[in-house]
């Protein structure tokens, strides 16, 4: 594993397909909202930068990252979106609660994508500290929301072109 810190907001803009005819659902955890709302802003800005229209981006909120998989399933099953971007932030604490929440969110989000055949994107930060979260929510390491949006666009494009 590389110890080089990648800026999550740096990418080849020409490698991202046009998103003007794509529809996105963004699911945002309200827990650690100072971080998750910045991640959401990053995702929205990036989607729009690549042509997504305001009317094709819907935002929904869930209490925490644990609720992201079920929320994503609800959104995916509406048939109104081509991809769901799940945004959350779970910061390591003194107990194993962190492990349980992160594992449940990761496995659940993966399963929703497989079950619904819609790209469901894992835009959940799992930092050790508050500062690490801030660094990845528009700070010195960019914005994980940008990365999640690009992943959503590329996965919708892949699905449509197979």
C-alpha positions as CSV (number, residue, x, y, z in Angstrom):
1,X,0.0,0.0,0.0
2,X,1.3,3.4,-0.9
3,X,1.7,6.0,1.9
4,X,1.3,8.8,-0.6
5,X,-1.8,10.9,0.1
6,X,-3.9,11.3,-3.1
7,X,-6.0,14.4,-3.5
8,X,-9.5,13.1,-4.0
9,X,-10.5,16.1,-6.2
10,X,-7.7,15.7,-8.7
11,X,-8.6,13.6,-11.8
12,X,-8.4,13.7,-15.6
13,X,-11.5,15.7,-16.5
14,X,-11.4,14.3,-20.0
15,X,-11.8,10.8,-18.7
16,X,-15.2,11.5,-17.3
17,X,-18.3,10.9,-19.5
18,X,-21.0,13.5,-20.1
19,X,-23.7,13.2,-17.4
20,X,-26.3,15.4,-19.0
21,X,-28.8,12.6,-19.4
22,X,-28.0,10.8,-16.2
23,X,-30.2,10.9,-13.0
24,X,-28.7,10.7,-9.5
25,X,-29.9,10.1,-6.0
26,X,-27.7,11.3,-3.2
27,X,-28.2,9.9,0.2
28,X,-26.6,11.9,3.0
29,X,-26.0,10.8,6.6
30,X,-27.0,13.6,9.1
31,X,-24.4,12.2,11.6
32,X,-21.2,14.3,11.4
33,X,-23.2,16.8,9.2
34,X,-20.4,19.3,9.1
35,X,-18.4,16.7,7.1
36,X,-21.2,15.0,5.2
37,X,-22.8,18.2,4.0
38,X,-19.5,19.3,2.5
39,X,-19.1,15.9,0.9
40,X,-22.6,16.3,-0.6
41,X,-21.7,19.8,-1.9
42,X,-18.6,18.3,-3.6
43,X,-20.6,15.6,-5.2
44,X,-23.3,18.0,-6.5
45,X,-20.7,20.4,-7.8
46,X,-18.9,17.6,-9.6
47,X,-22.0,16.1,-11.1
48,X,-23.0,19.6,-12.5
49,X,-19.4,20.2,-13.7
50,X,-20.0,17.1,-16.0
51,X,-23.4,18.1,-17.2
52,X,-25.9,16.8,-14.7
53,X,-29.0,18.9,-14.5
54,X,-30.4,20.2,-11.2
55,X,-33.7,18.4,-11.9
56,X,-31.8,15.1,-12.3
57,X,-30.2,15.3,-8.9
58,X,-32.3,14.4,-5.9
59,X,-31.0,14.6,-2.3
60,X,-32.3,12.6,0.7
61,X,-31.2,12.3,4.3
62,X,-30.8,9.5,6.7
63,X,-29.9,9.7,10.4
64,X,-26.5,8.0,10.1
65,X,-24.3,5.8,8.0
66,X,-25.9,2.6,9.3
67,X,-29.1,3.7,7.6
68,X,-27.5,4.4,4.2
69,X,-28.1,0.9,2.7
70,X,-31.8,0.8,3.4
71,X,-32.2,4.4,2.3
72,X,-30.3,3.6,-0.9
73,X,-32.5,0.6,-1.6
74,X,-35.6,2.9,-1.2
75,X,-34.2,5.4,-3.7
76,X,-33.0,2.8,-6.1
77,X,-36.4,1.0,-6.1
78,X,-38.2,4.2,-7.2
79,X,-36.8,3.7,-10.7
80,X,-36.1,7.4,-10.9
81,X,-32.3,7.3,-10.7
82,X,-29.5,5.7,-12.7
83,X,-27.2,5.7,-9.6
84,X,-27.3,6.3,-5.9
85,X,-24.4,8.0,-4.1
86,X,-24.2,7.2,-0.4
87,X,-22.4,9.9,1.7
88,X,-21.5,9.4,5.3
89,X,-18.7,9.8,7.9
90,X,-17.9,7.4,10.7
91,X,-15.0,8.6,12.9
92,X,-13.1,6.1,15.0
93,X,-13.9,6.2,18.6
94,X,-12.8,4.3,21.7
95,X,-15.1,1.3,21.2
96,X,-15.7,-1.3,18.5
97,X,-18.9,0.5,17.4
98,X,-16.9,2.1,14.6
99,X,-16.1,-1.4,13.1
100,X,-19.7,-2.5,13.2
101,X,-21.1,0.6,11.6
102,X,-18.4,0.7,8.9
103,X,-18.8,-3.0,8.1
104,X,-22.6,-2.8,8.0
105,X,-22.6,0.3,5.7
106,X,-20.0,-1.2,3.3
107,X,-21.6,-4.6,3.0
108,X,-25.1,-3.1,2.9
109,X,-24.3,-0.6,0.2
110,X,-22.6,-3.3,-1.9
111,X,-25.6,-5.6,-1.6
112,X,-28.1,-2.9,-2.6
113,X,-26.2,-2.3,-5.8
114,X,-26.1,-6.0,-6.6
115,X,-29.7,-6.5,-5.7
116,X,-31.1,-3.5,-7.6
117,X,-28.6,-3.6,-10.6
118,X,-28.0,0.1,-10.1
119,X,-24.6,1.6,-9.2
120,X,-24.7,2.4,-5.5
121,X,-21.6,4.3,-4.6
122,X,-19.7,4.2,-1.3
123,X,-18.9,7.8,-0.4
124,X,-18.4,7.1,3.3
125,X,-15.4,8.4,5.1
126,X,-13.9,6.2,7.8
127,X,-11.2,8.3,9.3
128,X,-9.4,7.9,12.7
129,X,-9.8,11.6,13.6
130,X,-12.0,14.6,13.0
131,X,-9.1,16.3,11.3
132,X,-8.6,13.5,8.8
133,X,-12.4,13.8,8.0
134,X,-12.0,17.5,7.4
135,X,-9.0,17.0,5.2
136,X,-11.1,14.7,3.0
137,X,-14.2,16.9,3.0
138,X,-12.7,19.8,1.0
139,X,-9.5,20.1,2.9
140,X,-5.9,19.3,2.0
141,X,-6.8,15.9,0.5
142,X,-9.7,17.2,-1.6
143,X,-13.3,16.1,-1.3
144,X,-14.4,12.4,-1.3
145,X,-17.8,13.7,-2.6
146,X,-16.0,14.6,-5.9
147,X,-14.6,11.1,-6.2
148,X,-18.0,9.5,-5.4
149,X,-19.7,11.6,-8.1
150,X,-17.1,10.6,-10.7
151,X,-17.5,7.0,-9.8
152,X,-21.3,7.3,-10.2
153,X,-20.9,8.9,-13.6
154,X,-18.4,6.3,-14.8
155,X,-20.5,3.3,-13.5
156,X,-23.7,4.6,-15.2
157,X,-21.7,5.1,-18.4
158,X,-20.3,1.5,-18.2
159,X,-23.7,0.0,-17.6
160,X,-25.2,1.8,-20.6
161,X,-22.4,0.8,-22.9
162,X,-22.3,-2.9,-22.2
